[in-house]
Amino acid sequence: MSARYAVKYDLLGKLAEATQLTRRTIATILRGINLAVLGQYKTNPEDFILKAGTLINEQKATVIIEHLTYNPLEETHTIDIFAQQKKEDLSKGFKANRHIYDYVLTDSSNERTFVGELDASSEVVVYAKLPKAFHIPTPVGNYNPDWAIAFEAGQVKHVYFVAETKGSMSSMDLRKIEETKIECARKFFAKITSDQAKYDVVNSYGKLMELVK
């Protein structure tokens, strides 16, 4: 037997540490696992512990967000949160007219298409790719929405809109952690926004306009 597999692991202790649950709770969870799946621990202990810890944390987060609430604070962001973007090479981005900078960096072809339509819309006053400094705390890590958009007042129902752009709208295509963060964001914006402001996930400019009109 190789030295790697001769190492003894404290399975309960490692999972308790990874999930912040008690050893008793971890033992209860492991007793409910199919024996064939549990047997994978002997084959590759490190991988089993890593994957089991991730799955337990995902399920724990799902339970937590059912009872999660956000309370408004007096704290505000200033324009300084966009200062970091000035240090990036924006010349590699999309040449924009309505973005807060002359160029906007996109992360995917879907985002680039979305930006092109935002930039061409006469109903959009200004939009911004939100910096990572703007984030929402969640039980599974900070969440950073993609876009902030301001529309012409009087032409749309929601003048201010915070959007997350996804190529697919199906929850089946989203990773569990990502899906959990989005659900937390919905709770966050539902608490702090007015009738003029809205947060949602969209896959195109057309879908965005369906929500604001």
Secondary structure, 3 states (H helix, E strand, C coil): CCHHHHCCCCHHHHHHHHHCCCHHHHHHHHHCCCHHHHCHHHHCHHHHHHHHHHHHHHHHHHHHHHCCCCCCCCCCCCHHHHHHHHCCCHHHCEECCCECCCEECCCCHHHHHHHHHHHHCCCEEEEEECCCCCCECCCCCCECCCEEEEECCCCCCCCEEEEEECCCCCHHHCCHHHHHHHHHHHHHHHHHCCCCEEEEEECCHHHHHHHHC
